[in-house]
Amino acid sequence: MNWLAQKLGDIATQYPGAARILHAHRLDFCCAGQQTLADAIAAGSLQSENIVQQLDALSLSAEEVINWHERPVSELIQYIMSQYHEKHRQQLPVLITLANKVERVHARAVSCPTGLGQHLRDMKHELESHMMKEEQILFPMLAGGVYPSGPIEVMQAEHTDHGEALAELERLTHNLELPAGACATWTALYSGLRELKEDLMAHIALENHVLFVPRPEPEVNAQCCGGCQ
């Protein structure tokens, strides 16, 4: 497998487990998913050998690879809604509660993620609005084979906003690094935030690089009705 020649978005969306590897190396496979792995590694001054070895270690079989470009759009939409939309709706309220507790109890700590609870509330509001627009307006159009450029561009712009929100999340949490002796609540909070970030990046990548890409219309084989014979 020539991983270096593949686009980050394709690696993240087609190979189970690959998104986690890319995320661990801080490779942006959602908003910068059009980059090849080789270009992204060069831009980040990373070591390609270790990343390629980790991807090879996935030991994927042909059956395990999910090529969403070849699956029905309606199936992909259902997957996104169940795997990401519903999960985000469950994740954020819990994380907001944990963040509020950490900020209240550890307000005097230098490493306290001050402002995180409000930031997560803002993210929840923006994500809920975004997902509702997709579910009620855009997804039904895509399922019907219609790819409206205006609504798609709006969703992509909001994806960029979500990426900026994740960057702010990392700033507030000092790159999700726990302080020494962190309590169980703080530990659970950062573990949940890490999962949210990975999920949201994979969610954005799947929409930007697969769902929003128009499918070629199927070829129609003309058949003679018999009248010309």
trRosetta pair geometry for C-beta under 8 A, 3 or more apart (Angstrom, degrees):
i j d omega theta_ij theta_ji phi_ij phi_ji
1 55 7.4 -122 100 128 133 112
1 56 6.9 176 50 -100 115 77
2 5 4.6 16 130 19 116 114
2 6 7.0 143 102 -26 72 89
3 6 5.8 -63 -158 27 41 114
3 11 6.8 60 -153 -107 89 132
3 37 5.4 -24 144 47 83 163
3 51 7.7 -157 120 122 144 93
3 52 5.2 175 50 -122 136 83
3 55 5.0 95 -102 93 154 157
3 56 7.6 -107 -29 -52 133 77
4 36 6.7 49 160 154 54 110
4 37 5.0 -116 -128 81 38 105
4 38 3.9 61 -180 -61 96 99
4 41 7.4 -56 -128 14 93 138
4 48 6.4 22 -95 -161 117 135
4 52 6.9 -25 -49 -87 91 120
5 36 6.0 -44 -159 -154 27 131
5 37 7.6 -13 21 37 18 96
5 38 6.7 18 -74 -11 39 123
6 10 5.3 -116 180 79 102 120
6 11 5.2 113 117 -58 126 97
6 36 6.5 131 78 -145 23 79
6 37 5.9 29 66 -8 74 110
7 10 4.5 86 64 7 90 104
7 11 7.0 -160 91 -8 46 85
7 33 6.2 64 155 159 105 70
7 34 5.9 -42 -149 -150 127 30
7 35 6.7 128 -146 77 74 31
7 36 5.7 -66 -90 -93 50 51
7 37 7.7 168 -143 -29 10 70
7 209 7.4 -174 118 -148 133 142
8 11 5.7 -56 -148 35 33 111
8 12 6.2 27 158 -16 67 110
8 22 6.3 121 -156 -144 99 147
8 27 6.0 -152 -129 149 133 112
8 28 7.2 68 131 92 161 46
8 29 3.9 -139 152 -114 105 81
8 32 6.6 28 52 106 147 78
8 33 4.9 -127 84 -136 93 54
8 34 7.7 -15 39 30 91 15
8 35 5.4 21 -3 71 116 84
8 36 7.4 149 -28 -159 73 12
8 37 6.1 129 -76 -78 73 66
8 40 5.8 64 -59 -33 128 155
8 205 7.8 -102 123 -130 85 130
9 12 6.0 -59 -146 39 28 108
9 13 6.1 7 164 -5 65 116
9 29 5.6 157 -81 -180 45 80
9 30 7.4 98 -103 -109 90 26
9 33 2.7 71 -60 171 103 122
9 34 6.5 8 -2 -61 127 40
9 205 5.0 -172 -135 -161 79 99
9 208 6.8 -103 -130 89 139 103
9 209 3.5 154 163 -68 140 168
9 210 7.9 -171 157 -32 110 82
10 13 6.3 -67 -138 45 26 98
10 14 5.6 -1 174 0 66 124
10 33 7.7 133 -12 174 54 102
10 209 6.8 -127 -60 153 57 139
11 14 6.7 -72 -130 45 15 95
11 15 5.8 -34 -169 27 58 120
11 18 4.9 -132 158 154 85 145
11 22 6.6 126 103 -56 122 135
11 29 6.8 -102 67 -130 95 136
11 37 6.5 61 -30 -63 152 118
11 55 7.3 -47 -159 -129 125 135
12 15 7.6 -62 -106 48 8 82
12 18 5.7 -141 -102 102 38 103
12 19 4.2 74 -149 -90 89 85
12 22 5.8 -68 -81 28 102 151
12 29 4.0 123 -34 144 145 149
12 30 7.7 -83 91 -63 166 62
12 33 6.9 -89 29 -123 128 113
12 201 7.7 -90 -166 132 151 95
12 202 6.0 -151 166 -117 112 75
12 205 4.8 -10 94 135 136 165
12 206 8.0 -115 114 -55 99 72
13 19 7.9 70 -60 -66 38 112
13 66 7.9 -100 150 90 64 97
13 68 6.0 -74 156 20 113 128
13 202 7.4 146 -90 -162 65 77
13 205 5.5 -153 -56 126 102 106
13 206 5.0 143 -119 -96 115 71
13 209 6.2 -164 -11 82 149 118
13 210 5.6 -174 167 -31 159 132
14 18 7.7 5 68 31 63 146
14 65 5.8 13 164 -167 90 91
14 66 6.1 -159 -148 73 49 60
14 67 5.7 21 -132 -96 109 57
14 68 7.1 -131 -91 7 71 84
15 18 3.9 62 87 -20 107 133
15 55 7.5 45 123 -156 157 95
15 58 6.3 68 170 125 115 167
15 60 5.8 -91 -143 -63 97 160
15 65 6.2 -26 -95 -118 65 83
16 58 7.5 155 81 -167 67 126
16 60 7.3 143 44 -108 84 114
16 64 6.1 -92 24 167 121 102
16 65 8.0 -144 0 -103 85 37
16 66 7.0 76 -45 4 93 108
17 20 5.8 -52 -165 31 51 113
17 21 6.8 49 144 -19 74 103
17 58 5.1 163 83 -124 132 114
18 21 5.6 -56 -155 35 42 112
18 22 6.3 38 152 -17 73 105
18 55 6.1 40 -121 -125 96 93
18 58 6.6 -30 -67 -68 79 157
19 22 5.8 -56 -147 39 33 109
19 23 6.1 34 154 -21 66 109
19 29 6.5 -133 -126 63 77 149
19 198 6.5 117 132 -172 110 92
19 201 6.9 159 -171 99 114 105
19 202 4.6 20 -150 -89 163 109
19 205 7.4 -172 -112 40 117 152
20 23 5.7 -54 -145 37 29 113
20 24 6.4 36 154 -26 62 104
20 198 6.2 22 -100 -150 69 139
21 24 5.7 -52 -151 29 30 114
21 25 6.9 10 156 -2 62 107
21 51 6.9 125 158 -152 111 75
21 54 4.9 162 -139 126 130 126
21 55 6.1 175 106 -74 164 72
21 58 7.9 -93 -27 -59 143 114
22 25 6.2 -71 -156 47 32 98
22 27 4.3 -88 -170 68 85 114
22 29 4.9 42 133 -32 155 130
23 26 7.3 33 -175 -79 37 30
23 27 7.3 -94 -69 49 23 72
23 29 7.7 -78 -61 15 70 113
23 197 7.3 136 -156 118 131 101
23 198 5.2 -18 -93 -110 175 91
23 201 6.4 142 -94 67 113 154
25 44 7.7 114 153 114 95 157
25 46 6.1 63 -177 -140 119 152
25 51 5.7 0 -55 -99 166 115
26 44 7.0 162 91 -143 100 147
27 37 7.6 13 -163 -131 154 73
27 40 5.2 71 -145 151 107 139
27 41 7.8 -20 -100 -70 125 62
27 44 7.0 -107 -93 -12 77 158
27 46 7.9 -56 -70 -9 104 164
27 51 7.9 76 -31 -135 144 143
28 31 5.7 -37 165 55 123 85
28 32 4.1 70 96 32 111 114
28 33 7.5 -104 128 -53 70 59
28 40 7.6 -159 44 -138 69 126
28 163 7.5 56 -151 -149 121 128
28 201 7.6 -125 -146 -146 59 122
29 32 7.2 -58 -88 73 17 74
29 33 5.0 57 180 -100 52 88
29 201 6.5 83 60 160 85 110
29 202 7.8 17 89 -94 118 54
29 205 5.1 5 125 -96 88 144
30 33 5.8 -7 -136 -42 8 113
30 159 6.9 -142 158 173 113 115
30 163 6.4 -171 90 -87 122 114
30 200 7.9 -22 -70 126 164 67
30 201 4.5 -134 -30 -159 127 68
30 202 7.5 -97 -76 -54 107 15
30 203 7.9 13 -115 67 130 56
30 204 3.7 50 -160 90 129 117
30 205 4.3 -101 -101 -56 65 79
30 208 6.5 112 -173 18 67 138
31 159 6.7 170 -86 131 87 101
31 160 5.9 97 -121 -107 126 68
31 163 4.6 -2 -34 -74 138 165
31 204 6.9 -16 -50 138 68 140
31 208 7.6 160 -97 -58 37 172
32 35 5.2 2 158 0 93 120
32 40 7.0 125 128 -104 124 113
33 205 5.1 137 -84 -131 147 93
33 208 6.2 135 35 93 138 126
33 209 5.0 -94 118 -55 144 138
34 209 7.5 -176 -69 -103 67 111
35 39 4.8 -129 -168 84 95 117
35 40 4.6 109 125 -58 133 95
35 43 7.5 -60 -154 8 150 141
36 39 4.7 93 55 7 82 101
36 40 7.0 -153 90 -5 42 87
37 40 5.7 -58 -146 40 32 110
37 41 6.1 34 156 -22 67 107
37 48 7.7 107 138 -135 101 101
37 51 7.3 -173 -178 126 120 135
38 41 5.9 -56 -148 35 27 111
38 42 6.4 25 155 -17 63 108
38 48 7.1 14 -116 -111 64 139
39 42 5.7 -56 -148 37 31 111
39 43 6.2 30 154 -20 66 108
40 43 5.7 -54 -145 37 31 111
40 44 6.3 11 160 -2 64 113
40 46 7.9 -4 123 27 73 130
41 44 6.2 -71 -146 49 26 98
41 46 4.6 -99 -150 64 74 104
41 47 7.7 -84 -166 78 114 10
41 48 4.8 59 175 -84 163 89
41 51 6.7 -145 -98 33 123 153
42 45 7.5 25 -175 -73 31 40
46 51 6.7 49 138 -30 129 133
47 50 5.1 57 99 11 110 107
47 51 7.2 158 94 -8 63 92
48 51 5.8 -69 -154 43 40 108
48 52 5.7 35 157 -20 78 112
49 52 6.0 -60 -145 40 26 108
49 53 6.2 27 157 -21 64 110
50 53 5.7 -56 -148 35 28 113
50 54 6.5 28 155 -19 63 105
51 54 5.8 -56 -153 35 31 110
51 55 6.5 27 152 -16 65 106
52 55 5.7 -56 -148 38 33 110
52 56 6.2 35 152 -20 67 106
53 56 5.6 -52 -145 37 31 113
53 57 6.3 37 153 -27 63 106
54 57 5.5 -51 -149 29 32 117
54 58 7.8 53 148 -37 56 84
55 58 6.0 -29 -172 -4 41 114
56 59 7.7 44 154 -60 53 56
60 64 4.9 -134 -156 78 83 122
60 65 5.7 82 161 -60 130 88
61 64 5.0 94 53 2 74 102
61 65 7.7 -135 94 -12 42 85
62 65 6.0 -51 -156 23 37 112
66 71 7.4 -9 -178 -32 87 137
67 70 4.6 34 107 19 109 110
67 71 7.1 156 94 -22 59 89
68 71 5.2 -53 -141 30 48 115
68 76 5.2 91 -165 -106 111 120
68 79 7.9 -124 -117 60 121 152
68 206 6.8 36 46 -151 172 95
68 210 4.7 31 98 -170 123 152
68 211 7.8 -41 145 -58 131 69
69 210 6.0 -119 -70 -137 69 94
69 213 7.6 -26 -116 77 95 133
71 75 5.0 -97 159 79 110 129
71 76 5.7 130 94 -54 114 94
72 75 4.4 92 67 2 90 105
72 76 7.1 -160 95 -5 49 84
73 76 5.6 -56 -151 37 36 112
73 77 6.3 39 152 -22 68 104
73 142 5.6 -143 172 145 135 92
73 143 5.6 -172 109 -109 110 48
73 145 7.6 163 25 -78 153 53
73 211 7.2 106 -146 -139 88 73
73 215 6.7 -118 -55 -21 116 140
74 77 5.7 -51 -148 33 32 114
74 78 6.6 32 154 -17 64 104
74 143 4.8 70 -87 -137 82 104
75 78 5.9 -55 -151 36 32 110
75 79 6.4 34 150 -21 64 106
76 79 5.5 -54 -150 35 33 115
76 80 6.4 33 153 -19 66 104
76 206 7.6 -170 -172 168 107 111
76 210 6.7 -142 -155 128 149 120
76 211 5.7 -173 131 -93 132 93
77 80 5.8 -53 -148 35 31 110
77 81 6.3 28 155 -17 65 108
77 139 5.0 119 -147 -157 130 110
77 142 6.8 152 -74 88 126 119
77 143 5.9 -52 -3 -72 158 105
77 211 7.1 109 -78 -132 70 125
78 81 5.8 -56 -145 38 31 110
78 82 6.2 16 161 -7 66 111
79 82 6.3 -66 -143 45 25 99
79 83 5.4 5 169 -3 67 123
80 83 6.3 -60 -121 49 20 98
80 84 5.4 -34 -169 35 60 117
80 85 6.5 63 136 -18 72 100
80 203 6.8 106 -150 -144 91 82
80 206 6.3 -174 -96 109 106 133
80 207 6.8 84 -129 -70 148 94
80 211 6.9 1 -45 -65 152 150
81 84 7.4 -54 -96 56 8 75
81 85 4.6 -28 -143 31 50 131
81 86 6.6 59 155 -21 62 95
81 135 6.8 93 -110 -102 117 106
81 139 7.7 49 -60 -125 117 162
82 85 7.5 8 -31 47 16 90
82 86 5.7 -8 -140 18 36 129
83 86 7.8 89 26 42 12 94
83 87 6.5 -23 158 -10 34 129
83 203 7.9 -178 106 -95 94 89
84 87 5.7 -64 -136 40 22 111
84 88 6.1 23 167 -21 64 105
84 199 6.2 163 -122 171 84 99
84 200 7.7 120 -155 -100 111 43
84 202 7.5 -155 -90 92 123 92
84 203 4.0 127 -145 -105 151 118
84 206 7.8 -172 -26 46 150 137
85 88 6.1 -55 -150 31 25 108
85 89 6.7 22 154 -17 60 108
85 131 4.9 136 -132 -152 104 133
85 134 7.8 -143 -91 78 130 129
85 135 7.0 97 -142 -63 161 121
86 89 5.6 -56 -152 35 35 114
86 90 6.6 28 152 -15 66 106
87 90 5.7 -60 -153 39 35 107
87 91 6.0 35 153 -26 70 109
87 199 6.2 -116 112 -170 135 152
88 91 5.5 -54 -138 34 32 113
88 92 6.2 26 172 -21 68 108
88 127 5.6 -121 157 159 140 143
88 131 7.1 179 69 -55 137 149
88 196 7.4 92 -119 -141 74 90
88 199 7.1 -174 -72 119 82 129
88 200 7.0 84 -98 -85 118 90
88 203 7.6 8 -48 -62 125 167
89 92 7.1 -47 -136 28 20 104
89 93 7.9 15 168 -8 50 105
89 128 7.3 89 -102 -99 89 90
89 131 7.8 -116 -56 75 102 165
90 93 7.3 -70 -165 34 28 100
90 94 7.1 14 155 -7 63 117
91 94 6.3 -82 -166 42 31 107
91 95 6.0 18 157 -16 74 117
91 192 6.6 165 -159 -178 93 103
91 195 7.2 -149 -128 101 132 106
91 196 5.1 151 158 -94 146 102
91 199 7.4 175 -43 54 162 152
92 95 5.6 -59 -139 40 33 109
92 96 6.1 38 161 -25 68 104
92 120 6.2 172 -156 175 88 99
92 123 6.7 -154 -126 98 128 101
92 124 4.2 149 156 -95 148 104
92 127 7.1 174 -50 54 153 142
92 196 7.4 100 -75 -123 69 138
93 96 5.7 -52 -147 32 30 113
93 97 6.6 31 155 -18 63 104
93 124 7.3 91 -62 -122 59 146
94 97 5.9 -57 -155 34 32 111
94 98 6.5 27 151 -15 66 107
94 192 6.6 -125 108 -155 112 157
95 98 5.6 -54 -146 39 35 111
95 99 6.1 36 155 -22 68 107
95 120 5.5 -144 112 -153 107 149
95 189 6.6 106 -145 -144 72 73
95 192 5.1 -164 -91 121 98 130
95 193 6.3 116 -142 -73 131 74
95 196 6.5 -9 -58 -42 159 149
96 99 5.7 -54 -144 37 29 111
96 100 6.4 32 156 -21 63 105
96 117 5.8 86 -158 -150 69 77
96 120 4.8 -167 -88 108 78 127
96 121 5.9 84 -123 -68 129 76
96 124 6.8 -26 -53 -33 132 144
97 100 5.9 -54 -150 33 28 111
97 101 6.6 26 154 -17 62 107
98 101 5.8 -59 -153 36 32 110
98 102 6.4 28 154 -17 68 106
98 185 5.8 -177 -151 -176 88 88
98 188 6.1 -128 -132 98 144 101
98 189 4.0 -179 138 -90 127 95
98 192 6.8 115 36 39 158 145
99 102 5.8 -55 -146 37 32 108
99 103 6.2 29 157 -17 66 109
99 113 6.8 -74 -145 89 95 123
99 116 4.4 -131 -157 109 126 107
99 117 4.1 172 112 -79 112 72
99 120 5.6 149 13 8 159 144
99 189 6.0 128 -72 -145 61 131
100 103 5.9 -58 -147 39 28 109
100 104 6.2 26 156 -20 64 111
100 117 4.4 81 -73 -111 70 145
101 104 5.8 -58 -146 37 29 110
101 105 6.0 12 164 -7 67 113
101 185 5.4 -87 106 177 128 149
102 105 6.3 -63 -137 45 25 99
102 106 5.6 -26 -179 30 66 116
102 112 7.0 173 145 -146 90 83
102 113 6.7 31 110 39 130 99
102 116 7.6 -9 75 60 120 137
102 183 8.0 -176 -112 57 86 112
102 185 5.8 -170 -71 121 86 109
102 186 5.1 110 -118 -92 123 78
102 189 5.6 -52 -31 -17 143 164
103 106 7.1 -69 -115 59 15 77
103 107 6.1 51 170 -85 56 79
103 112 6.3 109 -120 175 55 111
103 113 6.8 -82 -78 76 91 70
103 114 6.2 113 -133 -110 105 51
103 115 7.9 152 -114 -4 139 25
103 116 6.5 -169 -60 43 119 96
103 117 5.7 -93 4 -15 146 118
104 107 6.5 -16 -153 -43 17 106
105 183 7.6 -39 112 29 145 155
105 185 7.5 84 35 66 148 146
106 109 4.3 -20 174 9 98 125
106 112 4.7 179 117 -100 96 109
106 183 7.8 -161 -56 12 127 120
106 186 7.0 32 -10 -76 155 128
107 112 5.9 122 -127 -176 22 172
107 114 7.3 76 -141 -94 68 102
108 112 7.3 102 54 -22 21 143
109 112 4.3 121 69 -43 90 95
109 179 6.8 -136 175 11 133 167
111 174 6.0 -59 -148 2 92 150
111 177 8.0 -92 -155 93 130 87
111 179 4.3 153 60 -60 156 124
113 116 3.9 31 131 -36 114 135
113 172 4.8 70 -162 148 95 90
113 173 4.8 -5 -102 -91 131 64
113 174 7.6 -126 -87 2 87 83
114 172 7.4 -135 63 -157 46 94
115 118 5.6 -57 -163 44 61 109
115 119 5.8 63 141 -26 82 107
115 172 5.8 -122 80 -129 98 125
116 119 5.5 -58 -146 38 33 113
116 120 6.2 32 157 -19 68 105
116 169 7.5 76 -136 -138 90 69
116 172 4.9 151 -83 143 85 138
116 173 6.6 71 -101 -64 133 88
117 120 5.9 -57 -150 36 29 108
117 121 6.5 31 151 -20 63 104
118 121 5.5 -52 -150 34 35 114
118 122 6.5 37 151 -19 66 102
119 122 5.6 -52 -152 35 33 112
119 123 6.4 35 149 -19 65 104
119 165 7.4 159 178 -162 97 89
119 168 6.2 -152 -150 123 137 117
119 169 6.5 171 133 -89 135 71
119 172 6.1 -153 12 -31 160 163
120 123 5.4 -48 -145 36 37 114
120 124 6.3 43 152 -24 65 101
120 169 7.8 78 -76 -109 78 108
121 124 5.6 -49 -148 32 32 115
121 125 6.6 34 153 -19 63 103
122 125 5.8 -53 -151 34 32 111
122 126 6.4 25 155 -13 66 108
122 165 7.4 -156 105 -130 104 122
123 126 5.9 -59 -145 41 31 107
123 127 5.9 26 159 -16 68 111
123 162 7.7 89 -144 -133 93 75
123 165 5.1 135 -100 171 102 142
123 169 7.6 23 -59 -66 150 120
124 127 6.0 -58 -141 41 25 107
124 128 6.1 26 161 -20 63 109
125 128 6.1 -58 -147 35 24 109
125 129 6.5 21 157 -15 61 109
126 129 5.9 -58 -151 38 30 110
126 130 6.1 30 153 -20 65 111
126 158 7.4 -178 174 -163 103 105
126 161 6.8 -123 -179 123 145 125
126 162 7.2 -177 120 -85 125 80
126 165 7.1 -171 62 -63 150 156
127 130 5.5 -56 -143 39 32 113
127 131 6.0 26 161 -16 68 108
127 162 7.1 82 -86 -110 88 116
128 131 6.1 -55 -141 39 27 105
128 132 6.3 29 158 -21 62 109
129 132 5.9 -58 -149 35 27 112
129 133 6.6 26 155 -18 63 106
130 133 6.0 -59 -155 34 28 109
130 134 6.6 25 151 -16 64 107
130 155 7.1 112 -161 -133 95 77
130 158 5.1 172 -113 148 120 146
130 162 7.4 -26 -29 -59 174 122
131 134 5.5 -53 -149 37 36 113
131 135 6.1 30 156 -17 69 109
132 135 5.9 -57 -141 41 29 107
132 136 5.9 6 167 -1 67 117
133 136 6.5 -65 -132 48 22 95
133 137 5.4 -30 -174 30 63 119
133 138 6.6 46 137 -5 77 106
133 151 7.8 -164 159 -157 110 106
133 154 7.9 -85 144 113 150 124
133 155 7.3 -165 104 -87 119 96
134 137 7.2 -72 -114 54 10 77
134 138 4.9 -48 -134 52 53 116
134 139 5.4 65 159 -33 73 101
134 155 6.4 86 -83 -117 98 133
135 139 5.6 -4 -119 19 31 136
136 139 7.9 71 16 35 18 99
136 140 7.6 -24 171 -3 24 117
137 140 7.1 -97 180 34 13 100
137 141 7.0 -2 154 -10 57 115
137 151 6.4 -145 128 -139 119 148
138 141 5.7 -66 -156 38 36 111
138 142 6.2 30 156 -18 73 108
138 148 7.5 -123 -123 47 79 109
138 151 5.1 -173 -92 144 103 132
138 152 7.1 129 -141 -77 127 61
138 155 6.3 15 -65 -48 170 143
139 142 5.7 -55 -143 38 33 109
139 143 6.2 35 158 -21 67 106
140 143 5.7 -54 -145 37 31 113
140 144 6.5 23 156 -12 63 110
141 144 5.8 -66 -154 42 30 106
141 146 4.3 -78 -178 79 87 109
141 147 7.6 148 133 -81 104 24
141 148 5.9 -20 151 -5 156 109
141 151 7.4 98 45 61 154 151
142 145 7.8 72 -176 -53 32 12
142 146 6.9 -99 -78 68 28 60
142 147 6.5 57 -109 -93 75 66
142 211 6.5 25 -177 175 159 91
142 212 7.8 -78 -107 -100 136 47
145 215 7.4 -84 -130 55 78 110
145 217 7.8 65 -164 -104 127 85
147 152 6.6 14 -179 -44 78 144
147 212 7.3 114 -149 -167 107 55
147 214 4.4 -106 0 -89 166 95
148 151 4.7 49 92 26 117 105
148 152 6.3 165 86 -14 60 92
149 152 5.8 -66 -145 42 28 111
149 153 6.0 29 160 -22 68 109
150 153 6.0 -60 -149 34 26 108
150 154 6.6 25 155 -19 63 105
151 154 5.5 -52 -148 34 36 114
151 155 6.4 34 155 -17 68 103
152 155 5.8 -55 -151 37 33 109
152 156 6.3 32 152 -19 66 107
152 212 5.0 129 -152 -150 117 114
153 156 5.6 -53 -144 38 33 112
153 157 6.3 37 154 -22 65 103
154 157 5.8 -53 -150 34 30 111
154 158 6.5 28 151 -16 64 105
155 158 5.6 -55 -149 38 34 110
155 159 6.5 44 148 -26 64 100
155 207 7.1 -99 143 152 127 136
155 212 7.3 -166 83 -90 127 134
156 159 5.3 -44 -151 27 36 118
156 160 6.9 42 148 -21 62 96
156 208 6.2 98 -118 -112 94 94
156 212 7.0 112 -65 -165 107 175
157 160 5.6 -47 -158 28 37 114
157 161 6.9 40 143 -18 63 100
158 161 5.2 -45 -152 33 43 117
158 162 6.5 48 147 -23 67 98
159 162 5.5 -48 -151 32 36 114
159 163 6.6 40 148 -21 64 100
159 204 4.7 130 -154 -141 114 112
159 207 7.1 -162 -86 81 139 124
159 208 6.1 171 138 -64 173 115
160 163 5.5 -49 -153 32 35 115
160 164 6.7 35 148 -18 64 101
161 164 5.6 -53 -152 35 35 111
161 165 6.5 40 148 -23 65 103
162 165 5.4 -50 -150 33 36 116
162 166 6.6 39 150 -20 65 100
162 200 6.2 -142 163 173 124 123
162 204 6.4 -171 83 -77 134 133
163 166 5.7 -50 -153 32 35 112
163 167 6.7 37 148 -20 64 101
163 201 7.9 79 -106 -104 84 80
163 204 7.0 127 -61 -168 95 177
164 167 5.4 -49 -152 33 38 115
164 168 6.6 38 149 -18 66 102
165 168 5.6 -52 -151 36 35 111
165 169 6.4 44 147 -25 64 102
166 169 5.3 -46 -149 30 36 118
166 170 6.7 38 152 -19 64 99
166 197 5.4 114 -146 -129 116 94
166 200 6.5 -174 -75 89 128 136
166 201 7.2 73 -110 -63 172 94
167 170 5.8 -51 -154 33 34 111
167 171 6.6 36 147 -21 64 103
168 171 5.4 -50 -149 33 38 115
168 172 6.3 37 154 -19 68 104
169 172 5.9 -55 -148 36 29 109
169 173 6.3 3 161 4 64 114
169 193 6.5 -173 170 -167 125 119
169 197 6.9 -163 92 -82 143 112
170 173 6.2 -73 -142 52 28 95
170 175 5.2 26 -173 -101 96 48
170 176 6.4 -56 -124 -20 71 87
170 197 7.8 73 -62 -109 95 149
171 174 7.8 25 -176 -71 27 33
173 176 4.9 32 120 -79 130 48
173 177 7.4 146 141 26 81 54
173 190 6.5 148 -169 -112 136 97
173 193 6.5 152 -59 118 168 165
174 177 5.0 -74 113 44 99 99
176 190 5.1 136 -162 -161 84 104
176 193 6.0 -163 -111 96 114 120
176 194 5.6 111 -170 -74 156 93
176 197 7.8 -103 -54 -1 147 150
178 182 4.2 -82 -176 -12 111 154
178 186 6.4 122 -136 132 101 108
178 187 6.1 27 -116 -99 149 69
178 190 5.6 -144 -68 29 95 163
179 182 5.3 125 60 -67 69 94
179 186 7.7 -35 36 150 89 153
182 186 4.2 -116 -176 92 106 129
182 187 5.3 135 112 -57 115 83
182 190 7.8 -8 161 7 162 133
183 186 5.0 95 55 11 74 102
183 187 6.9 -137 99 -5 38 92
184 187 5.6 -57 -146 39 31 113
184 188 6.1 31 156 -19 67 107
185 188 5.8 -55 -146 38 29 109
185 189 6.3 35 152 -25 63 106
186 189 5.6 -51 -149 31 30 116
186 190 6.6 20 158 -11 64 105
187 190 6.3 -60 -149 39 28 101
187 191 6.3 29 154 -18 64 110
188 191 5.7 -57 -145 39 31 113
188 192 6.2 29 157 -17 65 109
189 192 5.9 -63 -152 39 26 108
189 193 6.3 25 153 -19 65 108
190 193 5.4 -48 -141 37 36 114
190 194 6.3 43 155 -24 64 101
191 194 5.8 -52 -151 31 29 113
191 195 6.7 27 151 -15 61 105
192 195 5.6 -54 -150 37 35 111
192 196 6.3 39 151 -22 67 104
193 196 5.4 -50 -146 35 34 115
193 197 6.3 36 155 -21 65 103
194 197 5.9 -53 -150 34 29 111
194 198 6.5 26 154 -15 63 107
195 198 5.9 -56 -147 39 32 108
195 199 6.1 30 156 -18 66 110
196 199 5.8 -60 -145 40 27 110
196 200 6.0 22 160 -17 66 110
197 200 6.0 -57 -142 38 26 106
197 201 6.3 25 159 -17 63 108
198 201 6.0 -58 -148 37 27 109
198 202 6.4 24 156 -15 64 109
199 202 5.9 -60 -149 40 29 108
199 203 6.0 35 152 -25 66 109
200 203 5.3 -49 -144 34 32 119
200 204 6.4 32 157 -18 65 104
201 204 5.9 -53 -147 36 30 109
201 205 6.3 31 154 -19 63 108
202 205 5.7 -54 -146 37 31 113
202 206 6.3 32 157 -21 65 106
203 206 6.1 -59 -152 33 25 109
203 207 6.7 14 156 -9 62 108
204 207 6.0 -64 -151 41 31 104
204 208 5.8 21 161 -13 70 114
205 208 6.1 -59 -135 43 26 104
205 209 5.6 -17 -179 18 65 119
206 209 7.1 -67 -120 52 14 85
206 210 5.4 -38 -168 36 55 121
206 211 6.3 51 139 -15 73 106
207 210 7.2 -63 -99 55 10 77
207 211 4.6 -39 -132 44 53 125
207 212 5.8 55 163 -22 69 104
208 211 7.9 37 2 46 17 86
208 212 6.0 -24 -133 31 26 129
209 212 7.8 33 -14 46 14 93
209 213 6.8 6 176 -31 32 123
210 213 6.1 -66 -151 21 18 112
224 227 7.9 -150 176 34 82 62
224 228 6.0 -93 -154 37 113 112
224 229 7.2 85 152 -35 136 103
225 228 7.7 95 54 -3 76 85
226 229 5.8 -53 -163 22 53 115
